[in-house]
Amino acid sequence: MKSFRFWLGIVVAGVVLLFTLQNIATVEVNLLIWSLSMPCAVLIFVLFGTGILVGLLLARVPLRQHDEFH
């Protein structure tokens, strides 16, 4: 099963890389009062990396187990 997850991760990363290389136009990102211009590829990589980080952090958080009262 780990081999499947590994190869699935490789395929997803490859698709993201291909998508990123095809989107090199400059985009403007606005958040409240801040504005930032950057290549779309950079934005995609930043968002993809953020998603990976959040996924890894959430995978390490143990699920809360409820105590059962009889």
C-alpha positions in Angstrom: 0.0 0.0 0.0 2.9 2.4 0.7 4.2 1.8 -2.8 0.8 2.8 -4.2 0.7 6.0 -2.1 4.3 6.8 -3.2 3.5 6.4 -6.9 0.3 8.3 -6.5 2.2 11.2 -4.9 4.7 11.1 -7.8 1.9 11.3 -10.4 0.2 14.1 -8.6 3.4 16.1 -8.3 4.1 15.5 -12.0 0.6 16.8 -12.9 1.1 19.8 -10.7 4.5 20.5 -12.3 3.1 20.2 -15.8 0.2 22.5 -14.9 2.6 25.0 -13.4 4.9 25.1 -16.4 1.9 25.9 -18.6 0.8 28.8 -16.4 3.6 31.4 -16.4 1.6 34.5 -16.7 1.8 37.2 -14.0 -1.2 37.3 -11.7 -2.1 39.8 -8.9 -3.1 38.4 -5.5 -5.2 40.7 -3.2 -5.8 40.0 0.4 -7.5 42.7 2.4 -5.1 45.7 2.1 -2.2 43.8 0.6 -1.6 43.3 -3.1 1.2 41.1 -4.6 2.1 40.4 -8.2 3.8 37.1 -9.1 4.0 34.5 -11.8 1.0 32.1 -11.7 3.5 29.2 -11.5 4.9 30.5 -8.2 1.4 30.9 -6.8 0.5 27.4 -7.7 3.7 26.0 -6.1 3.1 28.0 -2.9 -0.5 26.8 -2.7 0.5 23.2 -3.5 3.2 23.3 -0.8 0.9 24.8 1.7 -1.6 22.0 1.0 1.1 19.4 1.5 2.1 21.0 4.8 -1.4 21.2 6.1 -2.0 17.6 5.1 1.1 16.4 6.9 0.3 18.3 10.0 -3.3 17.0 10.1 -2.1 13.5 9.5 0.0 13.7 12.7 -2.8 14.9 14.9 -4.4 12.0 16.7 -8.1 11.7 16.4 -10.0 12.4 19.6 -11.3 9.2 21.1 -14.5 9.5 23.2 -14.6 7.7 26.6 -17.6 5.5 26.8 -19.5 5.5 30.0 -21.5 2.4 30.9 
